[in-house]
Amino acid sequence: MHLLDRDRDPRRFVDGRVVPGSLFEKQIPAEIGDHPEPIQLSRDCQGFDRVDRFLFRRHSSEQATEAIREYLERRDISPQQQASIRRFHLITTALLHSPFQKLEEESVMTNYYDIFNTIFFYGSLKDYVKVDFNLNGLLEPGLLGLCSVPEDELPDPIPDNYAAWIQIVSLSEQEDYPSKYTRLMAYLGTLLHEMLHAYFSVCVCTCSPACLSSLNLSYGRSGHGPLWQQAALHIELATPRLLGVGLDIGRVEGAGSEWGPDWGELAPPTLLATMPPPKLPWEDLLDNSNQEYIQVEDNQGRESMIL
């Protein structure tokens, strides 16, 4: 018996897993050709990005990593990336100029999530991930963020309709991050780190032992396995060129949690080529003498006036 649309569950995910009989389930074809399914990146005649055959949890870790590398190593950037880069500079400049605009708001990180999804992840994470600030300090001491995925055994369930849940820890009361600039750079690096965890969870198939073996190449022992490290390296190296500022996304700390304090001797040689790129002095890039009120629209279409 076939379910009518009105009889289907409107929720796409519960605790990060696809709801049987949901509207979203129809988007996943019952039969596919190759498995795991290749991710094909292309552009139309006007230079806009196209992603063919990207399917929820139908790819391998190798294919997911290769798609990141191919997307970020292109010589020219697409119109979508250009628009997101302009949006990044607009929002960042406004946030750092304004004495009134708080960083620790969900709408701020959600805007950056949408921007990074286009610039670094070829739009693959759209609508899959919930992003929140953790203001209660309930995560483990020392953690700057957490990405909850269905494979984890965590006390708090993933919010309905999302395949993963990113929580960013508020640093507003921590002495190690005394300025708005240092907090923002830490938040952005943490967000990219957690988005990469979500990316592998959304991309990689887990239907068989062979697929789970591929997933383990990205997860490793701590969630920062060899393929996660390779993808993180591609992203880190691309941040100065695409954003104008080098972000540390915690690749080195991830390697330490994966291979221990002697990770430099145990990690694959290809991951040792480059340390995190140096941060550029963003404050010097801002023209403080030319401040003006501008409109910034969040991801839900709401406009606010910030300096």
KOLLOBA-606699 format. One record per residue (C-alpha): x, y, z. Coordinates in nm, 3 decimals. Layout:
residues N
(pt (X Y Z)),
...
This chain:
residues 307
(pt (0.000 0.000 0.000)),
(pt (0.133 0.344 -0.093)),
(pt (0.104 0.631 0.152)),
(pt (-0.051 0.954 0.031)),
(pt (0.145 1.271 0.105)),
(pt (-0.117 1.379 0.360)),
(pt (-0.064 1.053 0.550)),
(pt (0.314 1.082 0.564)),
(pt (0.500 1.199 0.873)),
(pt (0.597 1.565 0.818)),
(pt (0.914 1.516 1.022)),
(pt (1.223 1.424 0.821)),
(pt (1.438 1.303 1.111)),
(pt (1.388 1.190 1.469)),
(pt (1.708 1.173 1.676)),
(pt (1.903 1.218 1.355)),
(pt (1.751 0.918 1.175)),
(pt (1.517 0.924 0.875)),
(pt (1.153 0.880 0.976)),
(pt (1.001 0.578 0.794)),
(pt (0.713 0.688 0.576)),
(pt (0.811 1.055 0.586)),
(pt (0.800 1.295 0.293)),
(pt (1.178 1.309 0.304)),
(pt (1.206 0.933 0.252)),
(pt (1.075 0.978 -0.103)),
(pt (1.388 1.179 -0.189)),
(pt (1.604 0.870 -0.133)),
(pt (1.569 0.638 -0.433)),
(pt (1.497 0.276 -0.355)),
(pt (1.737 0.160 -0.625)),
(pt (2.062 0.325 -0.726)),
(pt (2.327 0.226 -0.976)),
(pt (2.672 0.244 -0.823)),
(pt (2.720 0.197 -0.453)),
(pt (2.857 0.392 -0.284)),
(pt (2.723 0.662 -0.514)),
(pt (2.983 0.902 -0.661)),
(pt (2.952 1.275 -0.585)),
(pt (2.969 1.470 -0.910)),
(pt (3.051 1.841 -0.895)),
(pt (2.998 2.051 -1.206)),
(pt (2.904 2.399 -1.325)),
(pt (2.642 2.523 -1.564)),
(pt (2.710 2.748 -1.862)),
(pt (2.697 3.057 -1.638)),
(pt (2.950 2.921 -1.391)),
(pt (2.704 2.832 -1.114)),
(pt (2.780 2.523 -0.907)),
(pt (2.582 2.205 -0.960)),
(pt (2.601 1.891 -0.749)),
(pt (2.476 1.580 -0.925)),
(pt (2.377 1.267 -0.736)),
(pt (2.442 1.393 -0.384)),
(pt (2.225 1.168 -0.169)),
(pt (2.180 1.145 0.204)),
(pt (2.416 0.877 0.342)),
(pt (2.487 0.710 0.008)),
(pt (2.859 0.787 -0.036)),
(pt (3.193 0.669 0.099)),
(pt (3.436 0.864 0.317)),
(pt (3.682 0.864 0.027)),
(pt (3.424 1.019 -0.208)),
(pt (3.326 1.278 0.053)),
(pt (3.689 1.379 0.108)),
(pt (3.764 1.393 -0.264)),
(pt (3.461 1.618 -0.323)),
(pt (3.594 1.866 -0.063)),
(pt (3.940 1.861 -0.224)),
(pt (3.805 1.906 -0.576)),
(pt (3.571 2.187 -0.471)),
(pt (3.836 2.385 -0.281)),
(pt (4.126 2.339 -0.523)),
(pt (3.949 2.490 -0.822)),
(pt (4.133 2.787 -0.966)),
(pt (3.827 3.013 -0.975)),
(pt (3.533 3.047 -0.741)),
(pt (3.168 3.025 -0.836)),
(pt (2.909 3.306 -0.818)),
(pt (2.753 3.135 -0.515)),
(pt (3.087 3.135 -0.335)),
(pt (3.150 3.498 -0.430)),
(pt (2.814 3.603 -0.286)),
(pt (2.881 3.411 0.037)),
(pt (3.229 3.562 0.069)),
(pt (3.080 3.911 0.039)),
(pt (2.821 3.818 0.299)),
(pt (3.095 3.688 0.529)),
(pt (3.284 4.018 0.514)),
(pt (2.968 4.224 0.557)),
(pt (2.850 4.036 0.865)),
(pt (3.195 4.005 1.022)),
(pt (3.275 4.372 0.978)),
(pt (2.938 4.471 1.123)),
(pt (2.976 4.239 1.423)),
(pt (3.324 4.361 1.510)),
(pt (3.229 4.727 1.472)),
(pt (2.916 4.713 1.683)),
(pt (2.944 4.751 2.062)),
(pt (2.582 4.636 2.089)),
(pt (2.568 4.325 1.871)),
(pt (2.630 4.005 2.069)),
(pt (2.820 3.715 1.915)),
(pt (2.654 3.456 2.137)),
(pt (2.327 3.436 1.947)),
(pt (2.194 3.144 1.746)),
(pt (2.116 3.365 1.445)),
(pt (2.482 3.473 1.422)),
(pt (2.616 3.117 1.401)),
(pt (2.332 3.007 1.174)),
(pt (2.426 3.281 0.929)),
(pt (2.790 3.172 0.936)),
(pt (2.679 2.809 0.896)),
(pt (2.495 2.896 0.574)),
(pt (2.796 3.094 0.450)),
(pt (3.046 2.816 0.523)),
(pt (2.815 2.554 0.373)),
(pt (2.835 2.735 0.040)),
(pt (3.203 2.833 0.052)),
(pt (3.352 2.504 0.178)),
(pt (3.091 2.225 0.156)),
(pt (2.938 2.292 -0.189)),
(pt (2.593 2.338 -0.031)),
(pt (2.573 1.977 0.083)),
(pt (2.466 2.051 0.443)),
(pt (2.168 2.274 0.368)),
(pt (1.881 2.210 0.615)),
(pt (2.048 1.902 0.765)),
(pt (2.206 2.049 1.080)),
(pt (2.079 2.245 1.380)),
(pt (2.325 2.502 1.521)),
(pt (2.294 2.631 1.879)),
(pt (2.500 2.810 2.140)),
(pt (2.556 2.613 2.458)),
(pt (2.526 2.881 2.725)),
(pt (2.498 2.650 3.025)),
(pt (2.846 2.498 3.025)),
(pt (2.707 2.144 3.020)),
(pt (2.969 2.003 2.782)),
(pt (3.298 1.850 2.896)),
(pt (3.556 2.099 3.028)),
(pt (3.788 2.216 2.752)),
(pt (3.543 2.147 2.470)),
(pt (3.471 2.442 2.242)),
(pt (3.197 2.263 2.052)),
(pt (3.018 1.936 1.993)),
(pt (2.851 1.774 1.693)),
(pt (2.589 1.516 1.787)),
(pt (2.520 1.251 1.521)),
(pt (2.309 0.932 1.540)),
(pt (2.618 0.713 1.588)),
(pt (2.699 0.884 1.918)),
(pt (2.551 0.777 2.249)),
(pt (2.470 1.117 2.395)),
(pt (2.224 1.208 2.672)),
(pt (2.050 1.483 2.475)),
(pt (1.860 1.377 2.161)),
(pt (1.915 1.551 1.829)),
(pt (1.631 1.800 1.767)),
(pt (1.354 1.672 1.539)),
(pt (1.391 1.735 1.165)),
(pt (1.771 1.748 1.178)),
(pt (2.031 1.483 1.098)),
(pt (2.294 1.637 1.328)),
(pt (2.320 1.897 1.605)),
(pt (2.609 2.139 1.652)),
(pt (2.653 2.312 1.987)),
(pt (2.906 2.595 2.022)),
(pt (3.027 2.670 2.375)),
(pt (2.995 3.033 2.482)),
(pt (3.332 3.192 2.562)),
(pt (3.194 3.523 2.684)),
(pt (3.299 3.456 3.045)),
(pt (3.639 3.296 2.974)),
(pt (3.955 3.498 3.039)),
(pt (4.143 3.326 2.755)),
(pt (3.918 3.507 2.506)),
(pt (3.913 3.868 2.630)),
(pt (3.810 4.042 2.309)),
(pt (3.524 4.011 2.066)),
(pt (3.773 3.936 1.790)),
(pt (3.937 3.641 1.968)),
(pt (3.597 3.496 2.057)),
(pt (3.468 3.529 1.701)),
(pt (3.776 3.362 1.550)),
(pt (3.741 3.076 1.801)),
(pt (3.369 3.038 1.723)),
(pt (3.430 3.031 1.346)),
(pt (3.710 2.775 1.372)),
(pt (3.496 2.559 1.602)),
(pt (3.197 2.587 1.370)),
(pt (3.400 2.465 1.070)),
(pt (3.542 2.180 1.281)),
(pt (3.196 2.062 1.385)),
(pt (3.050 2.112 1.036)),
(pt (3.312 1.870 0.903)),
(pt (3.195 1.609 1.155)),
(pt (2.836 1.668 1.040)),
(pt (2.944 1.648 0.675)),
(pt (3.079 1.295 0.707)),
(pt (2.770 1.186 0.902)),
(pt (2.538 1.326 0.632)),
(pt (2.744 1.190 0.341)),
(pt (2.871 0.848 0.438)),
(pt (2.667 0.529 0.403)),
(pt (2.643 0.284 0.694)),
(pt (2.435 0.010 0.530)),
(pt (2.694 -0.270 0.540)),
(pt (3.022 -0.371 0.706)),
(pt (3.210 -0.242 0.400)),
(pt (3.042 0.098 0.428)),
(pt (3.103 0.110 0.803)),
(pt (3.469 0.039 0.735)),
(pt (3.478 0.342 0.506)),
(pt (3.309 0.552 0.776)),
(pt (3.578 0.446 1.022)),
(pt (3.842 0.599 0.794)),
(pt (3.689 0.936 0.871)),
(pt (3.582 0.870 1.230)),
(pt (3.891 0.684 1.350)),
(pt (3.903 0.636 1.725)),
(pt (3.811 0.989 1.826)),
(pt (3.616 1.122 1.529)),
(pt (3.931 1.272 1.375)),
(pt (4.057 0.985 1.159)),
(pt (4.283 1.007 0.851)),
(pt (4.016 1.118 0.602)),
(pt (3.868 1.371 0.845)),
(pt (4.221 1.507 0.883)),
(pt (4.272 1.528 0.506)),
(pt (3.945 1.715 0.455)),
(pt (4.029 1.946 0.748)),
(pt (4.367 2.023 0.592)),
(pt (4.203 2.120 0.260)),
(pt (3.962 2.350 0.445)),
(pt (4.229 2.509 0.665)),
(pt (4.454 2.583 0.369)),
(pt (4.163 2.741 0.181)),
(pt (4.051 2.981 0.456)),
(pt (4.307 3.261 0.391)),
(pt (4.232 3.262 0.018)),
(pt (3.854 3.245 0.048)),
(pt (3.791 3.439 0.369)),
(pt (4.091 3.672 0.396)),
(pt (4.169 3.528 0.739)),
(pt (4.334 3.201 0.838)),
(pt (4.114 2.997 1.071)),
(pt (4.246 2.727 1.301)),
(pt (3.976 2.459 1.286)),
(pt (4.136 2.237 1.549)),
(pt (4.305 1.994 1.311)),
(pt (4.617 1.961 1.527)),
(pt (4.414 1.909 1.845)),
(pt (4.208 1.650 1.658)),
(pt (4.525 1.468 1.557)),
(pt (4.636 1.467 1.920)),
(pt (4.308 1.311 2.031)),
(pt (4.334 1.052 1.751)),
(pt (4.698 0.946 1.780)),
(pt (4.801 1.077 2.121)),
(pt (5.083 1.315 2.220)),
(pt (5.322 1.153 1.968)),
(pt (5.082 1.209 1.680)),
(pt (5.358 1.366 1.469)),
(pt (5.522 1.023 1.446)),
(pt (5.203 0.820 1.404)),
(pt (4.993 1.030 1.167)),
(pt (5.019 0.972 0.790)),
(pt (5.296 1.189 0.636)),
(pt (5.049 1.367 0.405)),
(pt (4.883 1.524 0.710)),
(pt (5.204 1.678 0.844)),
(pt (5.267 1.914 0.553)),
(pt (5.121 2.229 0.702)),
(pt (5.037 2.361 1.046)),
(pt (4.732 2.583 1.088)),
(pt (4.763 2.896 0.871)),
(pt (4.848 3.215 1.059)),
(pt (4.564 3.443 1.153)),
(pt (4.559 3.775 0.974)),
(pt (4.507 4.091 1.182)),
(pt (4.139 4.137 1.101)),
(pt (4.122 4.458 1.301)),
(pt (4.370 4.616 1.059)),
(pt (4.141 4.527 0.769)),
(pt (3.854 4.725 0.918)),
(pt (3.821 5.093 0.843)),
(pt (3.710 5.224 1.180)),
(pt (3.680 5.577 1.047)),
(pt (3.401 5.481 0.808)),
(pt (3.139 5.327 1.033)),
(pt (2.777 5.330 0.930)),
(pt (2.457 5.151 1.007)),
(pt (2.380 4.870 0.763)),
(pt (2.108 4.611 0.729)),
(pt (2.197 4.247 0.786)),
(pt (1.938 3.984 0.703)),
(pt (1.948 3.657 0.892)),
(pt (1.867 3.316 0.745)),
(pt (1.496 3.353 0.822)),
(pt (1.463 3.680 0.635)),
(pt (1.453 3.902 0.943)),
(pt (1.642 4.228 0.918)),
(pt (1.822 4.404 1.200)),
(pt (2.013 4.729 1.212)),
(pt (2.362 4.687 1.347)),
(pt (2.667 4.905 1.339)),
